[in-house]
Amino acid sequence: MDYKIKQLNKFDYYFDTNNSKKEITIAEKIKVILHYKNLTPKKQNKTIEELKQVVDDFKIFANLKDIKPSQQPLEIYIFDNKEDYQYYGKEKGLGVEGGKFYSGNPPTIYIYQQGNILNLKHEFTHYLTDTNIPNADSLPTVLKEGIADYIEHLSDKKFNSQANSIDLTEAEIKTKNITQLLDLKYSDNFHDNEMVYKAGHSIIMYLNDKNPELLKKILHNKNPEQYLDQIKKENNDFKDWLTENNTDNAMQKINALEVTKGDFIASKKEIIDGEIKNVNYYTANIKTLTTKESVGEFATVEYMGFGNYIRCSSAAKNIHIDISLDSDYRHLKLIKKNNNEFKLIFTNKDGTKNFTESSEYQYQRQIVKSKYTKQNSDEPITDEKIDEIIAELIEINANTLTNMDLTNRPLNTIFSVKKLGNGMASALSLYNEEEKVSELLCESGIFKQIEGQENNEMFIFHNGLQRFYVNYDNKAYLAIENEDGQYKAAFIDGRAVNNDAYFDFSHLHKNELLSPNINHIKQEKLPVLQLNNTKIYNHKDSTFAQYSAFQKEHGHTIKKGELLDNKGSASTEDDVHKAELHKENKAFYDFKTIGFYINEELRDQNNNLIDGSDLFIHDHGKNIRYQLPKEITYLKLIKKDNDYKLAVCDQNGTEYTDIPDEYRLIDPIFAHQYEKKNHSNKHLNIGLIDFKQYTEGTLFKLKYDPNDYHIPRDKNNEILRSSDNQKYVTKVKIFHNDTEIGMLSNDHHNFQGDIFFSIDYNYSYNNFLASYSPQIDIIEETILFEQGDGDIGDTNRGYTDYKKINFVKNNNHLITENWDDEITTEILYNEQSSSYYPSHQLLANNQSNENVSYYRQDPNIDYAGYQYEINEYTDNNNAMITPEQIMYI
């Protein structure tokens, strides 16, 4: 007898394979079935707690004595990540949105993990609205999304989200009235779709604050039309409320400062979201909110010691000037320009000859001219213009110095410049004879505006020593505090918080990842610019963000170890320390800091090799990097002191010995197997490569990854390059004969200041862990990260779900799912921008014709990220520049 076997679709296959199911009851009435694949017990418990919190908040908001019991269980499907959600959920109408709720039989929620369970509260609020509000079907989409956003952010205490909704709605209502806002629908246009949520959120906040009785009538009458008409009559009151509660007014009350777009700096072409676009850069002004008085400006040029050079660089213009620390021109002379502005210029030791008069300057000048001509082929450039561009880099302004007032120094004073750090990149110190008097700043703040996004500006603050940037849409806010007689500046959230999980009193949060130097602000203005009526408190100030005494004694903790790199600066915030894993208060494991990467090889149309790959070995802790000769792209398996090692060598097995053994003899712990699904550009570490199956002397070829996510492509999957000889940097793949067996790792885990950072460049530049008290677990000799109360910043968007560190051989091999064998690779553009300054990923929602659905847009826009140091000697598109500029260390 023939039996027909039912063919599973992708969705069923995903949740029927290694699937877990958990039935729970919320508030004794709501039955929920959780479906998931890889949800840790800790996240399961957190999911249940969040659902309970939403029920409590919703009852208060909707003025309900009780919640209706569920007629049938609510099904919640939790995908492991966004890529799985989009690929396996296609049959369910899922796309690029951040989550969906379907009313129907049974009611169903689809969401995914992204650090937390993204949009869980939002979608669950849709379910509660659908089952407990009698006229839910009659409510405008804007109000339904507004209710979901209100409850989501009320529970999260994300007051910046509330402020953002108010600010965007205030801008929108200049061209629309409240009636038009209520009529907004889902859209493929990012801005229009975003306003469905932001306007709805704002209207619900307004009603809850100013007219709660009207809100109650709208929610609890079967025909809400007459009450919706009453809202439409409150257009002027709503506009006044938006103005009263916008972020500028909230910040003005506490005497905060605003950072806004200033003068035009430069325009250049960059690869963004699969296209080559024009990008304009502007200065960043610092102003008071009350009078709009200018009280400072962020530096646009960064200064650092790089290798054996003084590097003066402008990210906005994508140029830099290098002055050798061994040359005669490593000195600075104080001058006064014709406009009475004080400057420091590079001269020889006695100040009799300027750097601009040297042959070294002429050489650097030709490099800048050549690069500028390539970037701006439509614009002829004169020698005078090149000199003007370079002058902006090598004539040093007062706001790029620490703790020194140039006006109090005699003109023509000569300062010597020294690099005190031992690593590749270091702060530069200024000495007056034997006395250290200042440091040059290696940080800048500029605005970026992308072609086609004229109404959307981005402020980017970058620190070259910390290799890190943070960014803010449209503007940022600064607070000035005086601590023990020292003024300090900090980027702050757009609202004070009444209370949160860390402090049960009103306070303000600052950006704990990066803080600007106070010297960007006019020093004479500081006394009147101090923060009023509130105080900044940080995670590290709260006992809830620290390890408990019990965990220190009986669990796993990560502690700061020896100093690896002090960056040559007086600050301790950029000091890099080894990270040590402790078990029951005893050192158990040292986290590694060495990473490996390789650049492309270039071939002509006939597949003839034009330029081979270069292998890089980078100690991210000590900040030392080695670029190996092109022929050294092999590993040889050897035994040393009874341990296996992988020696870097050429194709004949001749070992390369010009670098220390700790780098040339690679520990197999850095070589791992990985699983990668064709619908995702991310990989999963599944264990170390077992080299015992190979004989001593076996050679392994190292190759670049032609499909690496660092390589930008257009919509036709063609690689985008700004020049024919442009080369991209990728992960390092390991081959035995012609078979790929794994990759070399490129991650690091260490302390920078008091913050523990864990980042895997093979995975992402802007999805990583930053924490004061990182939470980890050890299962089968594999280190797993979990989210913790000490985590800071919106940086961990799935990293802790993904990251595994194998420290011994793991024999558990995972099998790639058969579904992926049928898939062609999809090119995703939401990871790393071609520049280290991020670009917006425009997202739109897919409509669905299945039942009734409500869905949440994906809010995944970069908040912070690492600048990979390979960019220090490549252009902003990761292209190798001319060989004479490459530094070998």
Secondary structure, DSSP 8 states (H G I E B T S, - for coil): ---------HHHHHHHSS-EEEEEEETTTEEEEEEESS--HHHHHHHHHHHHHHHHHHHHHTT-SS----SS-EEEEEESSHHHHHHHTGGGT--SSSEEEEESSS-EEEEEESSSEETHHHHHHHHHHHHH-TTGGGS-HHHHHHHHHHHHHHHHT-HHHHHHHHHHHHHHTTTS-HHHHHT----SSHHHHHHHHHHHHHHHHHHHHH-HHHHHHHHH-S--HHHHHHHHTTHHHHHHHHHHTSHHHHHHHTT-EEEEEEEEEEEEEEEETTEEEEEEEEEEEEEETTT--EEEE--S-EEEEETTEEEEEETTTTEEEEEETTSTT-EEEEEE-TTS-EEEEEE-TTSSSBGGGSHHHHHHHHHHHHHHHHHTTTS---HHHHHHHHHHHHEE-GGGBSS--GGGS-TT-EEEEEE--SSSEE-EEEEETTEEEEEE--EEEEEEEETT-TT-EEEEEEETTTTEEEEEES-EEEEEEEETTEEEEEEB-SS-BS--SS-SS-BB-B-SS----GGGB-GGGGGGSB--S--B--GGG-GGGS--HHHHHHSEEEEEEEEEE-TTSS-STT-EEEEEEEETTEEEEE---EEEEEE--EE-TT--EEE---EEEEETTTTEEEE--TT--EEEEEEETTEEEEEEE-TT--B--SS-HHHHEE-GGGEEEEEE-TT-S-EEEEEE--GGGS-TT-EEEEEE-TT-TTS-B-TTS-B--SSTT---EE-EEEEETTEEEEEE--EEEEEETTEEEEEETTT-SS--EEESS-EEEEETTEEEEE--TTB-STT-SSHHHH-EEE-S---------GGGGG-------SS--SSSS------------SSEEEEE-------EEE--GGGGGB-TTS-B--GGG----
